[in-house]
């Protein structure tokens, strides 16, 4: 019943949008009109048919690449049509109001009322319909391009970070951060190999991974272990867990399966040479001087995400260095706990938000829908002498693309300042 209702709603959306398509194509020749009708309803049939089939046949059994891009296209198709519907509703409400006014008063002063002579130029109604189609095409084309040109367009973000307490031995020390690989979203190892090559070209002194190696299960990372093991640095690779690494979003048959999944993912980190910090700490040493490193499990101030991490455990018996770096997946942790209770944490590295994989980042404008949920969502933030860097993520989740917010490799060079 639910599937039938969903398909009916999608069909209604298509029918309503088709009225706009008919309006703008009415002056075309018959052959062109038939082609447009066939194309429109063919796309509609594929989308609605896929939704119905996915509820009848377990869509998890479909080839991963096929289902990923199919459902992404369905989302883009109907998401874009919502913009068209807004304009159509404005047009229909306006026309109804003018008709009602005509019925009550008998006036014919408004453009487009029944019985009025046709006016030259575009009418208000035609303008709204055409404007809706144009506005609706913007997210449609942008999101399609994001799947083609943005998804693996890895960008290196370089940051110079002055720290007044930085030991002299660490002047110019290069910290590389990656986050949110989401290996379960990759259909092949090729794109990840490209990213690893770019990572290694930066010749970083240390590499930090700030969580979400998988989407749901440890098995997603197993086929990429050889590629990931190529990520190396003179002072090592350190990692933490993100909210997706715990298997919380899987309907396990029993608790033991979830525990085994967690242990298997821990073993994967070890096998590829990453030092997993599970509410733990470490030190980086150079010429007799030290940097402190803390790594905690996922800790979020948002109720829908887990709060497994413990700064108390991570800092137990920890000898703070002149400069200390915290790895914590969720950026909300910084303002909720770190700033107030841990003033000796000079830099926190986080990920999680992906920058929503959609937004605008140009000189003078930085916007994404995720900013309405996370105050700190991408880039560098500073308060007093403490800093937070939120990585935009290397992989993707859900929508297989990126628009405006591209996959990121961060290189932070530490300077005395």
LINNOR-V197984 format. One record per residue. RES is the residue in one small letter. PSI is psi as a letter, one per 20 degrees, with the letter a starting at -180 (* if undefined). Layout:
[[RES & PSI] [RES & PSI]]
This chain:
[[x & g] [x & h] [x & g] [x & g] [x & g] [x & g] [x & h] [x & g] [x & g] [x & h] [x & h] [x & g] [x & g] [x & g] [x & g] [x & g] [x & h] [x & h] [x & h] [x & h] [x & g] [x & h] [x & g] [x & i] [x & j] [x & h] [x & i] [x & r] [x & r] [x & g] [x & g] [x & g] [x & g] [x & h] [x & g] [x & g] [x & g] [x & g] [x & g] [x & g] [x & i] [x & g] [x & g] [x & g] [x & g] [x & g] [x & g] [x & h] [x & h] [x & g] [x & g] [x & g] [x & h] [x & h] [x & i] [x & g] [x & p] [x & o] [x & i] [x & h] [x & i] [x & q] [x & p] [x & g] [x & g] [x & g] [x & h] [x & g] [x & h] [x & g] [x & h] [x & g] [x & h] [x & g] [x & g] [x & g] [x & g] [x & h] [x & g] [x & h] [x & h] [x & h] [x & h] [x & g] [x & h] [x & g] [x & h] [x & h] [x & g] [x & g] [x & g] [x & h] [x & h] [x & g] [x & h] [x & g] [x & g] [x & h] [x & g] [x & g] [x & g] [x & g] [x & g] [x & g] [x & i] [x & j] [x & q] [x & k] [x & i] [x & q] [x & p] [x & j] [x & q] [x & p] [x & i] [x & q] [x & q] [x & q] [x & q] [x & q] [x & r] [x & p] [x & r] [x & h] [x & g] [x & h] [x & g] [x & g] [x & g] [x & h] [x & g] [x & g] [x & h] [x & g] [x & g] [x & h] [x & h] [x & g] [x & h] [x & g] [x & h] [x & g] [x & h] [x & g] [x & h] [x & h] [x & h] [x & g] [x & i] [x & h] [x & g] [x & k] [x & m] [x & p] [x & p] [x & o] [x & p] [x & p] [x & p] [x & o] [x & o] [x & p] [x & p] [x & h] [x & j] [x & p] [x & q] [x & h] [x & h] [x & j] [x & p] [x & j] [x & p] [x & o] [x & p] [x & p] [x & p] [x & q] [x & q] [x & l] [x & h] [x & m] [x & h] [x & i] [x & i] [x & p] [x & i] [x & r] [x & i] [x & g] [x & h] [x & h] [x & g] [x & g] [x & g] [x & h] [x & g] [x & h] [x & g] [x & h] [x & h] [x & i] [x & l] [x & q] [x & h] [x & q] [x & p] [x & p] [x & p] [x & l] [x & r] [x & m] [x & h] [x & r] [x & g] [x & g] [x & q] [x & h] [x & h] [x & h] [x & i] [x & g] [x & i] [x & j] [x & g] [x & g] [x & g] [x & h] [x & i] [x & i] [x & o] [x & q] [x & q] [x & h] [x & j] [x & r] [x & p] [x & q] [x & r] [x & r] [x & q] [x & a] [x & h] [x & i] [x & i] [x & i] [x & k] [x & i] [x & k] [x & p] [x & n] [x & q] [x & h] [x & r] [x & h] [x & h] [x & g] [x & g] [x & g] [x & g] [x & g] [x & g] [x & h] [x & h] [x & h] [x & g] [x & h] [x & g] [x & g] [x & g] [x & h] [x & j] [x & j] [x & p] [x & n] [x & p] [x & o] [x & n] [x & l] [x & r] [x & r] [x & r] [x & q] [x & p] [x & p] [x & o] [x & l] [x & j] [x & r] [x & q] [x & p] [x & q] [x & p] [x & q] [x & p] [x & r] [x & r] [x & p] [x & o] [x & q] [x & i] [x & p] [x & h] [x & i] [x & q] [x & q] [x & m] [x & h] [x & q] [x & o] [x & h] [x & g] [x & g] [x & h] [x & i] [x & p] [x & k] [x & p] [x & o] [x & p] [x & r] [x & h] [x & p] [x & p] [x & p] [x & p] [x & o] [x & p] [x & g] [x & p] [x & i] [x & i] [x & h] [x & g] [x & h] [x & h] [x & g] [x & g] [x & g] [x & g] [x & i] [x & m] [x & i] [x & i] [x & o] [x & h] [x & p] [x & p] [x & p] [x & r] [x & d] [x & g] [x & h] [x & j] [x & k] [x & j] [x & j] [x & p] [x & a] [x & p] [x & n] [x & r] [x & p] [x & i] [x & p] [x & o] [x & q] [x & q] [x & h] [x & i] [x & i] [x & i] [x & h] [x & p] [x & g] [x & o] [x & i] [x & p] [x & a] [x & p] [x & q] [x & q] [x & o] [x & c] [x & j] [x & q] [x & q] [x & p] [x & p] [x & o] [x & q] [x & i] [x & q] [x & h] [x & b] [x & r] [x & p] [x & d] [x & o] [x & m] [x & r] [x & p] [x & o] [x & h] [x & n] [x & q] [x & q] [x & q] [x & p] [x & p] [x & o] [x & o] [x & p] [x & p] [x & q] [x & p] [x & *]]
